[in-house]
């Protein structure tokens, strides 16, 4: 049982890390998209 709970904890931690990384990537992508659209709009 202890091994199972440790495993599920590791999975949860891994999922949180992946979620945070994906959020970071998305925010960077959105920033670039907004900057590009703003640059096009100002021309």
Backbone as a ProteinNet text record, in pm:
[ID]
protein_1_A
[PRIMARY]
XXXXXXXXXXXXXXXXXXXXXXXXXXXXXXXXXXXXXXXXXXX
[TERTIARY]
83.7	0	86.8	195.7	282.6	341.9	385.5	443.4	341.5	215.9	111.4	88	84	58.5	176	298.2	415.8	408.3	370.5	359.9	256.5	138.6	32.9	76.5	153.1	205	300.1	387.8	481.9	409	303.5	224.1	158.9	102.7	37.1	138.3	257.1	361.2	403	418.3	455.7	348.8	222.5	113.6	113.3	137.9	143.3	257.1	373.9	489.2	457.6	398.2	362.8	262.9	165.4	63.3	128.2	220.8	289.3	372.3	443.8	527.1	441	327.2	237.2	181.8	146.8	97.1	203.6	329.7	440.4	453.5	454.5	468.2	353.5	231.3	115.1	123.6	165.2	172.4	277	390.7	494.6	439.7	369.7	312.8	211.7	126.2	26.5	93.5	199.4	271.3	325.7	389	444.8	333.7	221.6	109	56.4	39.5	-10.9	88.2	218.3	320.3	317.4	305.5	301.3	176.7	62.2	-61.7	-58.2	2.8	14.7	105.6	216.8	310.8	241.6	162.4	89.8	-13.1	-79.5	-182.8	-126.3	-3.1	54.9	111.1	132.7	192.1	99.3
-121.9	0	126.4	121.3	238.6	271.3	167.6	189.7	250.8	205.8	258.5	406.2	442.5	583.1	670.7	620	693.9	712.1	606.5	612.3	715.9	713.5	809.2	952.3	968.8	1102	1150.5	1060	1096.4	1132.6	1057.3	1086	1223	1251.9	1381.1	1494.2	1474.7	1577.3	1596.9	1486.1	1493.3	1566.7	1536.5	1603.1	1752.8	1790.7	1933	2001.9	1935.6	1993.7	2011.9	1909.7	1918.8	2032.5	2043.9	2148.1	2286.3	2303.5	2432.4	2462.2	2361.3	2380.8	2418.4	2349	2378.1	2519.4	2559.8	2695.7	2798.8	2771.2	2862	2874.3	2758.2	2758.2	2835.3	2811.5	2879.2	3029.5	3071.2	3215.1	3280.6	3213.8	3268.1	3277.7	3171.1	3169.9	3283.5	3303.3	3410.5	3547.3	3565.9	3693	3723.4	3623.1	3642.7	3674.5	3603.6	3625.8	3768.5	3814.4	3950.4	4054.4	4030.5	4124.6	4133.6	4018.2	4017.5	4090	4060.2	4123.9	4273.6	4313.7	4455.6	4524.4	4457.7	4515.4	4531.9	4433.4	4442.5	4554.9	4568.3	4670.3	4811.4	4828.6	4963.3	5011.1	4919	4958.5	5045.5
0	0	0	78.4	87.5	-50	-121	-253.7	-348.6	-339.3	-426.4	-398.4	-270.2	-235.9	-280.7	-265.7	-312	-463.1	-533.8	-679.4	-722.4	-655.9	-692.6	-659.9	-551.4	-517.7	-626.7	-674	-779	-907.5	-939.4	-1059.1	-1046.6	-928.9	-907.3	-920.8	-863.7	-872.5	-1017.9	-1091.8	-1232.3	-1312.8	-1286.1	-1358	-1328.2	-1201.9	-1166.5	-1241.1	-1244.9	-1314.5	-1462.7	-1523.8	-1665.5	-1687	-1597.7	-1609.5	-1603.1	-1508.4	-1493.7	-1617.9	-1668.8	-1787.8	-1907.9	-1923.9	-2036.4	-2023.5	-1901.1	-1879.4	-1917.4	-1879.3	-1913.1	-2064.5	-2132.7	-2278.3	-2343	-2295.7	-2351.8	-2330.3	-2211.4	-2183	-2272.7	-2293.3	-2382.5	-2524.5	-2568.4	-2703	-2719.1	-2619	-2625.5	-2627.9	-2548.5	-2547.5	-2686.4	-2749.7	-2883.7	-2983.5	-2971.6	-3062.2	-3048.5	-2922	-2899.5	-2950.3	-2928	-2974.3	-3126.8	-3193.4	-3340.9	-3391.3	-3332	-3377.3	-3348.3	-3235.9	-3203.6	-3305	-3339.2	-3436.8	-3572	-3611.4	-3739.5	-3732.1	-3617.2	-3601.1	-3602.7	-3553.1	-3546	-3679.6	-3773.6	-3901.2	-3983.3
[MASK]
+++++++++++++++++++++++++++++++++++++++++++

